[in-house]
Amino acid sequence: MQTKIFLPTTSRFKILHHQPNTDSGFGADMIFAEAIHSLDEYKQFTQTIKVPVLANITEFGKTPYFTREELGKVGISMILYPLSAARAMNKAALEVFEDILKNGTQQKSIEKMQTRAELYETLGYHAYEQKLDALFKK
């Protein structure tokens, strides 16, 4: 039995005919949908391919900034924001270094920073330290 699979290309969708050997037809556990331009295109993916579909929502890419709700409504199971945090951290780091160059200190940037206590809480540092202590007591 042949199934149509829609794959994004620079000229939009290319339809491939293939013999399925799994629900996806490619032996895949999930599909990474790249450079999709509309919710209708995502819907075509999710209705055609019977495995979870991941939306790649990167900044400055070809895919619009769809919301989680919009993507969920068209059947998207997973959303990847691959560089969102890294881009924000890089910009914040540049601002701190510019502050240091301009003022000779990071003092004016301190209020923008995560405190040591906040960092340790985020990392679960104290719980980790206690586990290490218990481990080495043995």
Secondary structure as UniProt FT lines:
FT   STRAND          3..9
FT   TURN            10..11
FT   STRAND          12..18
FT   STRAND          31..33
FT   HELIX           39..48
FT   STRAND          53..56
FT   TURN            59..60
FT   HELIX           68..73
FT   TURN            74..75
FT   STRAND          78..80
FT   TURN            82..83
FT   HELIX           84..103
FT   HELIX           107..112
FT   HELIX           116..123
FT   HELIX           125..137
//
